[in-house]
């Protein structure tokens, strides 16, 4: 019996085999391709979720830092002048801040929510901004609203 190899296929005249028989070296099966494709899609999905979470965590870190810096500038202003600033722009004018930072979730420096100090009749100069919060809507990764930070 003779057999010929033509581009990976072997023909045989054996009675137990009908038609051409593929050699084991010729390539991937459909099932193997589907498994590899599913693994790649799963890994890409996990990477996308991880990337989105990382971006949110970095924005939250920037928000915390911006709030800390602005609150520190407000406190320094009050310690120096014994009065609260009338606006956030006053912190820039008086050089307590170089610029009002952009809220990382709203991408605007005008969305900060200011909290006014309680009126003290013994110190009429005590009116002004006591605290600042984010104007962003939504919840942080830990479940707390950004507006309450």
C-alpha positions in Angstrom: 0.0 0.0 0.0 1.2 3.4 -0.9 0.3 6.7 0.6 0.9 10.2 -0.7 1.3 13.4 1.4 -0.1 16.5 -0.3 0.0 19.7 1.8 -0.8 18.0 5.2 -3.3 15.5 3.9 -2.6 11.8 3.7 -4.6 9.5 1.5 -4.8 5.9 2.4 -6.3 2.9 0.9 -7.0 1.3 4.2 -10.5 -0.1 4.3 -11.1 1.2 7.9 -10.7 4.9 6.8 -12.9 6.5 4.4 -11.6 9.6 2.6 -8.7 11.9 3.4 -7.2 11.9 6.9 -5.8 15.1 8.3 -2.4 15.0 9.9 -2.1 16.2 13.5 0.3 19.0 12.6 -1.9 21.0 10.3 -3.6 23.6 12.6 -6.2 24.5 15.2 -9.6 23.0 15.6 -12.7 25.1 15.8 -13.2 24.2 19.5 -9.6 25.3 20.3 -10.2 28.6 18.5 -13.4 29.2 20.4 -11.7 28.6 23.7 -8.9 31.0 22.9 -11.3 33.6 21.7 -13.4 33.3 24.9 -10.3 33.6 27.1 -9.2 36.8 25.2 -12.6 38.3 25.5 -12.8 37.5 29.2 -9.4 39.0 29.9 -10.2 42.2 27.9 -13.5 42.6 29.9 -11.6 42.3 33.2 -9.0 44.8 32.1 -11.7 47.3 31.1 -13.4 47.0 34.4 -10.1 47.4 36.2 -9.3 50.5 34.2 -12.6 52.1 34.9 -12.2 51.5 38.6 -8.6 52.9 38.6 -9.8 56.1 36.9 -12.5 56.6 39.4 -10.2 56.0 42.3 -7.7 58.5 40.9 -10.4 61.1 40.5 -11.5 60.5 44.1 -7.9 60.9 45.3 -7.7 64.3 43.4 -11.0 65.4 44.9 -9.9 64.6 48.4 -6.6 66.5 47.9 -8.4 69.5 46.4 -10.8 69.7 49.3 -8.0 69.4 51.8 -6.1 72.2 50.1 -9.0 74.6 49.9 -10.2 73.9 53.5 -6.6 74.5 54.7 -6.5 77.8 52.8 -9.9 78.8 54.3 -8.5 78.0 57.8 -5.3 79.9 57.2 -7.3 82.9 55.9 -9.4 82.9 59.1 -6.3 82.5 61.3 -4.6 85.5 59.6 -7.6 87.8 59.4 -10.1 86.6 62.0 -12.8 86.5 59.4 -13.9 84.0 56.8 -13.4 84.7 53.1 -16.4 86.1 51.3 -15.7 83.9 48.2 -13.4 81.3 46.9 -12.0 83.9 44.5 -10.8 85.9 47.5 -8.5 83.0 48.4 -6.8 83.4 45.0 -6.8 87.2 45.2 -5.1 87.1 48.6 -2.7 84.4 47.5 -3.8 81.6 49.7 -4.4 79.6 46.6 -2.8 79.9 43.2 -6.1 79.0 41.5 -9.4 77.4 42.3 -8.9 73.8 41.2 -11.4 72.1 38.9 -13.6 69.5 40.5 -12.4 66.3 38.9 -15.9 64.9 38.5 -17.5 68.0 37.0 -14.4 69.4 35.3 -15.3 72.9 36.4 -14.0 75.3 39.1 -17.5 76.9 39.4 -19.3 73.9 40.8 -17.9 73.9 44.3 -20.5 74.2 46.9 -19.7 76.6 49.7 -21.0 76.5 53.2 -21.4 79.7 55.0 -20.3 80.2 58.6 -23.0 80.8 61.2 -23.6 84.4 62.0 -22.0 85.5 65.3 -23.4 88.8 66.6 -20.3 89.4 68.7 -18.1 89.3 65.6 -19.9 90.7 62.5 -16.9 89.8 60.4 -17.4 86.1 61.0 -19.7 85.8 58.0 -18.2 84.1 55.0 -17.2 80.7 53.7 -16.6 78.2 56.4 -16.3 75.0 54.3 -16.4 73.8 50.7 -17.8 70.6 49.2 -17.9 69.0 45.7 -20.8 69.9 43.5 -20.6 66.4 41.8 -23.6 64.2 41.8 -23.2 60.5 42.4 -21.7 58.0 44.8 -18.1 57.2 45.5 -16.7 53.7 45.4 -17.3 53.4 49.1 -20.9 54.4 48.7 -20.8 57.9 50.1 -22.1 60.9 48.1 -19.4 63.1 46.7 -21.4 66.1 47.8 -20.9 65.1 51.5 -17.1 64.9 51.4 
